[in-house]
């Protein structure tokens, strides 16, 4: 069996005043009150990747959300900016490393 670890580094992007509302892609932009900036999200993904790399483990399964997943993918593969049209689908398994 494996150990289950939880880290706030992999929580979904904070969508500010849009939290708890129905998702409308066009409504999400940097001007939404209280939204976590792309820069902050990317920095959190970088910290998360360092945290993962520091674990004493051979195989790691990370469960997270779309915006953080795209930020992590960008940190690992800079040719996939957060604006890249490829999205993660619900319950999709993706190998980034």
C-alpha positions in Angstrom: 0.0 0.0 0.0 1.0 3.6 -0.5 0.9 6.6 1.6 -1.6 9.4 0.9 -0.3 12.9 1.3 -2.3 16.1 1.0 -0.9 19.5 0.0 -2.7 22.8 -0.6 -0.2 23.5 -3.3 -2.4 21.4 -5.6 -5.8 23.0 -4.8 -7.8 24.5 -7.7 -7.2 28.1 -8.7 -9.0 30.6 -6.5 -11.6 32.2 -8.7 -12.4 35.0 -6.3 -16.0 36.3 -6.5 -16.8 33.6 -9.0 -16.3 30.8 -6.4 -19.5 28.8 -6.0 -21.1 30.0 -9.3 -21.6 28.2 -12.6 -18.5 28.0 -14.7 -18.6 30.3 -17.7 -15.2 30.3 -19.5 -15.6 33.9 -20.8 -16.2 35.2 -17.3 -12.8 34.0 -16.1 -10.2 36.7 -16.6 -7.5 38.5 -14.6 -9.9 41.3 -13.8 -12.3 39.2 -11.7 -12.2 40.4 -8.1 -10.1 38.2 -5.9 -9.0 35.8 -8.6 -5.6 34.1 -8.2 -3.3 35.6 -10.8 -1.7 33.4 -13.5 1.7 34.3 -12.1 0.7 33.2 -8.6 -0.8 30.0 -9.9 2.3 29.2 -11.9 4.6 29.9 -8.9 2.4 27.6 -6.8 2.8 24.9 -9.5 6.5 25.4 -9.4 6.5 24.9 -5.6 4.3 21.9 -6.0 6.7 20.3 -8.5 9.6 20.9 -6.1 7.6 19.3 -3.3 6.9 16.3 -5.5 10.5 16.0 -6.5 11.6 16.1 -2.9 9.4 13.1 -2.0 11.1 9.8 -1.3 8.9 7.9 -3.8 9.3 6.0 -7.1 5.8 6.4 -8.4 3.5 9.3 -7.6 -0.2 9.7 -8.5 -1.3 13.4 -8.3 -5.0 14.2 -8.2 -5.8 17.8 -8.8 -7.9 20.3 -10.8 -7.7 21.7 -14.4 -6.2 25.1 -13.9 -3.5 23.8 -11.5 -2.9 20.9 -13.9 -2.4 23.2 -16.8 0.0 25.4 -14.7 1.9 22.3 -13.7 2.1 21.1 -17.3 3.4 24.5 -18.3 6.1 24.4 -15.6 7.2 21.0 -16.8 6.7 21.7 -20.6 7.0 25.4 -21.4 5.7 24.7 -24.9 2.2 24.3 -23.3 1.3 27.8 -22.0 -1.7 28.0 -19.8 -3.6 29.5 -22.8 -3.0 26.4 -24.8 -6.3 25.0 -26.1 -5.6 21.4 -24.8 -7.5 21.0 -21.6 -7.7 18.2 -19.0 -10.9 16.3 -19.0 -12.7 15.2 -15.8 -11.1 12.0 -14.4 -8.5 12.0 -17.2 -5.1 10.3 -16.5 -2.2 12.3 -17.8 1.5 11.5 -17.6 3.5 14.7 -17.4 6.9 13.3 -16.4 
